Amino acid sequence: MALDHLAIAYNESSADVMSRQLLLDIARARFNQPIYFSGISNIAATLNFQVNAGATPPFTGNSGTTLMPIFGGSASENPTISIVPMEGEQFTQRLLTPLSEDKLTLLLRQNIDVDLLRLVTLEFRTQGEEAVFHNRPRNRRDYAAFRRIVLHLSSIQDRDQLYAEPLTFERHWTLPSESISGKEFQALEQEYSIAPDSTTPIYHLTKQVVGRTVLTNYDPLLLSNEERIRLNDEAEKNAPNDLLVDIRPGYPGGEYPLHGKFRLRSFSNIMYFIGRTLAAEPERDVPKDPRTPPVGENPVSVIEISESNRPPADADFVVKYRGRCFAVRPSRGTSWNQTAFRVLSQIFQMTVTELPKPGVPSITIAQ
């Protein structure tokens, strides 16, 4: 029972500390101050239980030789918590390196609202980079266009017609039969499908390839193999933090066709983006494009952080910084704010490295 209580208590405390630390760094970013992180690398808790029993003559009255029993017990907890600062070149590089396409794909496959691209995306670039729409509220025209693009993708997702799938296709080669020895043939068989040509002395080699991820309003398997190769070749020209988007006419959402790429932010950039929206560059309401059908949610702020003199009564998390209270509060009627903060926490977990752990047991019980 003690172990169960202890493990749950430390679990809740660790989660609460991480959430408040994220909120504190958002407050620092609001004042354009450096963000700083530390982590709990190890918890060693020792529980001591002692029980004693005895007997003594009664203190009052006349009971002859009757003895009075005495029972006693005690319990103590001696936790040792190791807190490690997250710093150094490796951690800083991870903070400053933009999110990769595969990390965003991992989040999208958890069925998060694609509208949360507002949190992780720096800009949207059209095909050939003819136009660039920056996700910064100070650029009023770009910001409105970016919001409408993401909102349109969200409307497609609401209809369960948005795909975030890696392109799979086949590559083909031919090799003269006489150029392949027996050992080379066996080695090629492990990676390629090999078939002899019935008319000429050559082998046809085929390999299944998993390529880059593309955000589409259609199942990529509906395309021909050659179309998937061309689309993947286009995606391969992009940086690792670019996500290709291909919304075509003739499919759900095709009334607003899109072809371009999202450029993703680093975690540091995400934090300072949220910090700027608290005062310097507040987000604002942007209505959907006329071609976009009604959508379920279109919140003004991607994460609503309140700033006040006193802690709000309904806050999930509150921290104090420079005499002000910063809080994450529930969204009215939805779970948007909690979801956005959870995604921020997951991105942070994908950014940090594993903390060093001393060679001691996590929890010990002594009796």
C-alpha positions, -999 to 999 in steps of 0.1 A, spaced: 0 0 0 29 24 8 46 16 -25 14 22 -44 8 55 -27 44 66 -32 47 57 -69 14 75 -77 24 106 -57 58 109 -74 42 103 -108 17 132 -102 44 155 -89 68 149 -118 41 155 -144 30 187 -126 66 200 -124 71 195 -161 39 212 -170 46 242 -148 81 244 -162 68 247 -197 44 274 -186 72 292 -168 93 293 -199 64 306 -219 62 334 -194 100 340 -199 95 341 -236 67 366 -232 94 390 -218 119 378 -244 140 362 -217 161 330 -222 142 298 -216 157 273 -193 149 236 -185 158 212 -158 146 176 -153 142 150 -126 167 123 -135 161 100 -106 140 95 -75 153 73 -47 128 69 -19 135 48 12 105 38 33 112 27 69 86 8 89 90 -1 126 66 -19 149 71 -25 187 51 -42 214 55 -47 252 37 -48 286 38 -27 317 20 -26 351 -11 -3 351 -4 33 360 -34 38 382 -57 16 402 -51 -17 419 -51 -46 394 -28 -69 412 -4 -86 387 -23 -76 356 0 -61 329 -11 -35 303 0 -42 267 18 -15 248 18 -13 209 36 12 188 47 18 153 64 44 130 69 50 93 93 74 76 101 84 41 135 96 30 134 107 -7 165 116 -26 156 135 -58 182 142 -85 175 173 -106 197 178 -137 199 210 -157 193 205 -194 221 225 -211 251 221 -233 256 220 -270 237 188 -278 205 199 -259 207 234 -274 210 220 -309 179 199 -303 160 230 -291 170 250 -322 166 222 -348 133 224 -366 109 196 -362 113 169 -388 85 157 -410 84 123 -394 78 138 -359 48 158 -372 35 127 -390 37 108 -357 16 135 -340 -10 136 -368 -14 99 -366 -26 103 -329 -57 120 -344 -48 155 -332 -66 183 -349 -46 194 -380 -54 230 -370 -27 226 -344 -3 231 -373 -6 267 -362 16 257 -332 44 240 -351 45 256 -385 66 286 -395 50 292 -429 33 278 -459 50 280 -493 32 274 -525 46 253 -554 77 269 -568 76 292 -538 57 318 -557 40 328 -525 50 325 -488 25 329 -461 41 335 -427 24 323 -395 30 355 -376 2 377 -364 21 409 -372 20 400 -409 -18 405 -412 -22 394 -448 1 364 -446 -13 354 -412 -49 354 -424 -40 334 -455 -21 309 -434 -50 305 -410 -74 299 -438 -52 272 -454 -49 253 -421 -86 258 -414 -95 243 -448 -73 212 -441 -91 209 -407 -125 208 -426 -112 179 -447 -101 161 -416 -135 167 -400 -148 146 -429 -122 118 -423 -107 125 -457 -73 139 -448 -44 116 -454 -9 119 -439 7 89 -454 42 80 -467 44 75 -504 50 38 -513 61 29 -548 82 5 -568 116 13 -584 127 -8 -614 161 -16 -628 176 -40 -654 210 -58 -652 227 -80 -678 226 -116 -667 263 -122 -672 272 -93 -649 258 -110 -618 276 -138 -601 260 -164 -578 269 -146 -546 258 -113 -560 225 -128 -570 219 -141 -535 227 -107 -520 204 -89 -544 175 -113 -536 175 -100 -500 165 -65 -511 151 -68 -546 125 -89 -564 144 -104 -594 128 -118 -625 146 -130 -657 135 -116 -690 120 -141 -714 134 -126 -746 168 -111 -736 196 -121 -712 188 -96 -685 173 -95 -651 144 -72 -640 149 -58 -605 120 -44 -585 122 -28 -550 94 -15 -528 103 19 -515 87 39 -487 92 76 -494 83 110 -479 50 118 -463 25 139 -481 -7 156 -467 -35 148 -492 -73 147 -496 -71 114 -514 -55 80 -508 -21 81 -524 -25 45 -535 -51 57 -560 -23 73 -580 -2 54 -605 32 42 -596 48 68 -619 27 96 -602 38 86 -568 74 86 -579 71 121 -593 54 133 -561 81 117 -540 109 132 -561 93 166 -555 92 159 -517 128 147 -517 139 182 -529 125 197 -497 143 201 -464 137 175 -436 114 200 -418 91 205 -448 58 187 -452 44 185 -488 7 193 -492 -13 182 -523 -51 190 -522 -65 181 -556 -98 189 -572 -123 161 -575 -118 149 -539 -132 162 -506 -119 198 -501 -109 200 -537 -129 232 -542 -99 249 -526 -69 232 -542 -36 236 -526 -1 225 -536 29 235 -515 47 228 -483 46 236 -446 79 246 -431 81 235 -394 94 254 -364 120 244 -338 108 239 -302 126 271 -292 107 290 -320 74 274 -308 80 287 -273 88 322 -284 59 322 -308 35 315 -279 53 341 -257 49 368 -283 12 361 -287 6 370 -250 14 407 -256 36 418 -285 18 399 -313 -16 387 -301 -35 364 -324 -68 375 -338 -100 359 -352 -97 349 -388 -129 337 -406 -127 307 -429 -123 309 -467 -157 311 -485 -148 278 -503 -143 261 -469 -174 243 -454 -183 249 -417 -156 237 -393 -160 225 -357 -134 247 -341 -116 279 -350 -101 293 -317 -85 327 -318 -54 315 -299 -36 282 -306 -29 281 -268 -47 305 -245 -24 316 -217 -40 341 -193 -19 368 -176 -34 384 -144 -26 397 -110 -42 368 -92 -44 331 -100 -76 322 -118 -99 298 -99 -104 275 -129 -68 272 -140 -52 238 -147 -17 251 -141 -5 285 -127 30 299 -123 42 333 -111 68 354 -129 77 390 -125 48 396 -102 22 382 -127 2 350 -127 3 329 -159 -22 302 -163 -35 275 -186 -73 275 -184 -99 252 -199 -115 263 -232 -152 270 -230 -171 240 -242 -141 222 -257 -109 206 -248 -88 226 -273 -66 243 -248 -57 212 -229 -51 193 -261 -28 221 -274 -8 221 -241 -6 183 -242 8 184 -278 33 210 -266 44 187 -238 48 158 -263 69 179 -286 91 188 -257 95 151 -248 106 144 -284 131 173 -281 149 165 -249 176 138 -245 175 111 -220 187 124 -186 216 107 -169 205 84 -140 226 75 -110 231 38 -104 207 36 -74 173 19 -71 143 41 -76 123 30 -46 135 9 -16 116 -3 14 133 -11 47 115 -29 75 
